[in-house]
Amino acid sequence: MNKFLSTCAATLVFATTFTASAALAQQTQKFQVIPLTAGMHVIKAEVVATEAERQQGLMFRESMAHNEGMVFLFGAPAGVCMWMKNTLIPLSVAFIDGDGKIVNIENMKPQSLESHCSKRPVLYALEMNEGWFKQKNIKPGSVIGGLPKDR
């Protein structure tokens, strides 16, 4: 009986490890990249447009290059909130309206469940490494160019 339980326990550990590894590999996939502009700065932005893609976001990533980010497309103006569940890198998020204007920018701590929300309905959110917007002097009212209009 003990040998049977040991075999079952080993199988369970293997299955759990395999499942976790497969989930991690899936969750760190890269998405389509488009160029966006913020003043004279070019951003390589991964695009997430479906509910599943938005839920995954930048989860489990250990780093992101300096001018890389992720743009979230919402399809229709909405009050939007973001959190950092399973997100390992500190981020700043810009909430952006349909004209490409930044409504507000929030800094987000890794792995926090705290909600960071747009101050009014937006069509997009752009996540960058924490402090990127401040370093580039990009503020609410600044325009992000190249945002997809139809999705």
Wavefront OBJ file of the C-alpha trace (Angstrom):
o trace
v 0.000 0.000 0.000
v 2.813 2.460 0.831
v 4.465 1.754 -2.522
v 1.150 2.454 -4.250
v 0.725 5.763 -2.365
v 4.322 6.767 -3.193
v 3.708 6.065 -6.885
v 0.452 8.052 -6.796
v 2.155 10.950 -5.005
v 5.024 10.970 -7.544
v 2.531 10.910 -10.419
v 0.577 13.777 -8.869
v 3.754 15.859 -8.404
v 4.759 15.199 -12.033
v 1.272 16.042 -13.343
v 1.087 19.216 -11.259
v 4.556 20.317 -12.367
v 3.787 19.521 -16.003
v 0.466 21.398 -15.862
v 2.056 24.406 -14.148
v 4.890 24.470 -16.702
v 2.447 24.256 -19.605
v 0.306 27.037 -18.096
v 3.378 29.222 -17.547
v 4.558 28.675 -21.127
v 1.106 29.573 -22.429
v 0.814 32.623 -20.195
v 4.129 34.120 -21.290
v 3.323 33.968 -24.995
v 3.975 37.078 -27.045
v 1.210 38.770 -29.007
v 1.114 40.728 -32.278
v 3.359 43.819 -32.031
v 2.486 47.230 -33.497
v 4.384 50.526 -33.388
v 2.850 53.329 -31.331
v 4.175 56.843 -30.867
v 4.275 59.098 -27.841
v 5.715 62.384 -29.077
v 9.041 61.467 -30.673
v 9.207 58.110 -28.871
v 8.371 54.853 -30.646
v 6.833 52.035 -28.603
v 6.783 48.389 -29.656
v 3.387 47.447 -28.235
v 1.981 43.957 -27.981
v -1.755 44.058 -28.722
v -4.347 42.286 -26.580
v -7.941 42.561 -27.717
v -9.911 39.526 -26.514
v -11.087 38.947 -22.966
v -8.679 35.989 -22.582
v -5.722 38.017 -23.897
v -6.540 40.951 -21.596
v -6.764 38.617 -18.611
v -3.326 37.176 -19.419
v -1.677 40.508 -20.144
v 1.924 40.622 -18.907
v 1.469 37.878 -16.293
v 4.591 35.881 -15.396
v 6.949 38.032 -17.480
v 10.230 38.658 -15.714
v 11.235 41.723 -17.727
v 10.255 43.981 -20.580
v 12.591 45.980 -22.836
v 12.754 49.753 -22.347
v 10.499 50.899 -25.223
v 8.219 47.866 -25.213
v 4.733 47.765 -23.796
v 1.289 46.237 -24.077
v -1.805 47.966 -25.400
v -5.206 46.727 -24.265
v -8.098 47.275 -26.683
v -11.565 47.418 -25.149
v -13.748 47.837 -28.256
v -16.075 50.449 -26.761
v -15.602 53.275 -24.253
v -15.744 51.878 -20.738
v -14.636 52.545 -17.204
v -11.602 50.283 -16.956
v -9.631 48.989 -13.991
v -6.324 47.092 -14.070
v -4.576 44.981 -11.447
v -1.260 43.143 -11.202
v -2.212 39.572 -10.295
v 0.753 37.294 -11.209
v 2.541 40.238 -12.845
v 6.172 40.264 -11.747
v 7.424 43.611 -13.075
v 6.384 47.095 -11.874
v 4.332 48.898 -14.500
v 2.773 52.248 -15.289
v -0.530 52.219 -17.138
v -1.914 55.046 -19.258
v -5.669 55.032 -19.790
v -6.411 56.438 -23.262
v -9.616 57.759 -24.837
v -10.875 57.252 -28.395
v -8.913 60.276 -29.644
v -5.646 58.790 -28.366
v -5.419 61.275 -25.464
v -4.126 60.007 -22.139
v -6.824 60.423 -19.480
v -4.705 59.396 -16.487
v -1.557 57.422 -15.645
v -1.206 55.088 -12.665
v 1.818 53.231 -11.239
v 1.211 49.608 -10.277
v 3.172 47.401 -7.884
v 4.040 43.809 -8.884
v 1.605 41.085 -7.824
v -0.828 43.552 -6.261
v -4.582 43.023 -6.383
v -5.169 46.769 -5.931
v -7.364 48.210 -8.693
v -6.069 51.108 -10.789
v -8.918 52.701 -12.734
v -9.496 55.155 -15.552
v -10.956 58.475 -14.440
v -13.486 58.348 -17.298
v -14.454 55.878 -20.057
v -11.539 54.840 -22.296
v -10.930 52.639 -25.342
v -7.321 51.678 -24.529
v -4.833 51.095 -21.757
v -1.085 51.108 -22.399
v 1.221 49.362 -19.929
v 4.902 50.297 -19.887
v 7.733 49.743 -17.421
v 7.099 51.774 -14.273
v 8.223 55.372 -14.670
v 8.464 55.272 -18.487
v 5.822 57.955 -19.018
v 7.350 60.228 -16.363
v 10.874 59.794 -17.787
v 9.593 60.825 -21.237
v 7.528 63.733 -19.835
v 4.330 62.133 -21.143
v 1.324 63.238 -19.099
v -2.480 63.241 -19.171
v -3.505 65.102 -22.318
v -0.540 63.735 -24.318
v -1.537 61.804 -27.444
v -0.551 58.229 -28.274
v -0.391 57.698 -32.046
v -0.893 54.527 -34.054
v -3.659 53.031 -31.919
v -5.828 50.543 -33.843
v -9.234 52.050 -34.657
v -11.144 48.864 -35.460
v -10.708 45.476 -33.826
l 1 2 3 4 5 6 7 8 9 10 11 12 13 14 15 16 17 18 19 20 21 22 23 24 25 26 27 28 29 30 31 32 33 34 35 36 37 38 39 40 41 42 43 44 45 46 47 48 49 50 51 52 53 54 55 56 57 58 59 60 61 62 63 64 65 66 67 68 69 70 71 72 73 74 75 76 77 78 79 80 81 82 83 84 85 86 87 88 89 90 91 92 93 94 95 96 97 98 99 100 101 102 103 104 105 106 107 108 109 110 111 112 113 114 115 116 117 118 119 120 121 122 123 124 125 126 127 128 129 130 131 132 133 134 135 136 137 138 139 140 141 142 143 144 145 146 147 148 149 150 151
